[in-house]
Amino acid sequence: MYTLYYSPFACSFAVHTALEKCAAPYKLEKVDIYKHEHLHPQYLALNPNAQVPLLTRDETTITQASAIMLYLAEQHPESQLMPSIQSQDRAKAIETLFYLSNTVHPYFLRLFYPKRISEKHPDEVKKIGLEYIHQEFEKFNQQLSNQKYCVSNTIYAPDYYWLAMLNWAIHHKIDLSAYKHLNSYISRMRKQPEVQTVFEKEMRHLAA
């Protein structure tokens, strides 16, 4: 059985949704980053990087949302979390997954933790971060004018990562009104059974 160490609606949301899509047995261990539980000695013993998500199964321990989702896709090819190795979409899905983790995700960190970049000018850091985020939304919105999801017309793991970050945008009241296709995408994603299940679970755990 898998164990997912996660914080509600952090980027671990993407991994949680991927696990649900796999239909593999798993249990959840909440690590509330807002209460700094990721800094507790017990958690640091498991993950010295002090981050979520962390996935374990038997003797296997793996961190980083994109890496975990690739691992799950390999362990459960029937779930179609990623395009098959023979598919032309495979390379695009891998590229997108790591673009989200290495490029788009850090833009949001400018909003959440601006003082990590500049103690003196946090507002400027947030402003620049928001500009970058809107640039990414504009590109993705244009992409969605030709396809339903971020790789093709099929949902893959990168879509769960996108949705995690779009949840942040909505929570932080970032204006999405200019992005017609992006809003339709959010509606489509939120109708998926695995997304609805995880959303309900994490809402309950957030309130706990």
Order of alpha helices (4+ residues) and beta strands (2+ residues): beta-alpha-beta-alpha-beta-beta-alpha-alpha-alpha-alpha-alpha-alpha-alpha
